[in-house]
């Protein structure tokens, strides 16, 4: 929205407050993008599979450089944090075969 001072001398606008969870997602994805960029420039990987919950994944895509983005062979918009180790390994094995 916007506002104007009662005396007519000042005006401005304000933004909706950002949720702490969203702030942490943005901080994490910036740090992750920087880490992936550093790994790319150090030749620590040749291709990537990125698995993240959909919202976080969308935020990360905006932070990735084009060079890192070109190395992503799979984008998986899922949250695998609740899977048991055996289930997680099966999903990862299936993705790595491509």
URJO-V890557 format. One record per residue. N is the residue number from 1. PSI is psi in radians with two decimals (999 if undefined). Layout:
{{N PSI} {N PSI}}
This chain:
{{1 -3.00} {2 2.94} {3 2.80} {4 2.39} {5 2.64} {6 -0.64} {7 0.02} {8 0.03} {9 -0.48} {10 2.67} {11 2.93} {12 -2.89} {13 2.86} {14 2.65} {15 2.71} {16 2.48} {17 2.51} {18 2.34} {19 2.48} {20 -0.64} {21 -0.74} {22 -0.68} {23 -0.75} {24 -0.67} {25 -0.80} {26 -0.72} {27 -0.83} {28 -0.78} {29 -0.59} {30 -0.79} {31 -0.73} {32 -0.76} {33 -0.71} {34 -0.72} {35 -0.75} {36 -0.65} {37 -0.75} {38 -0.74} {39 -0.67} {40 -0.81} {41 -0.36} {42 0.11} {43 0.72} {44 -0.20} {45 2.76} {46 -0.34} {47 2.75} {48 2.60} {49 2.12} {50 2.16} {51 2.02} {52 2.75} {53 2.60} {54 -0.84} {55 -0.82} {56 -0.66} {57 -0.75} {58 -0.68} {59 -0.73} {60 -0.75} {61 -0.62} {62 -0.46} {63 -0.39} {64 2.46} {65 2.80} {66 -0.65} {67 -0.76} {68 -0.77} {69 -0.61} {70 -0.31} {71 -0.10} {72 2.07} {73 -0.36} {74 2.37} {75 2.10} {76 1.99} {77 1.28} {78 2.76} {79 1.85} {80 0.20} {81 -0.36} {82 0.01} {83 2.62} {84 2.75} {85 -0.79} {86 -0.76} {87 -0.75} {88 -0.78} {89 -0.71} {90 -0.81} {91 -0.76} {92 -0.69} {93 -0.75} {94 -0.73} {95 -0.68} {96 -0.32} {97 -0.29} {98 999}}
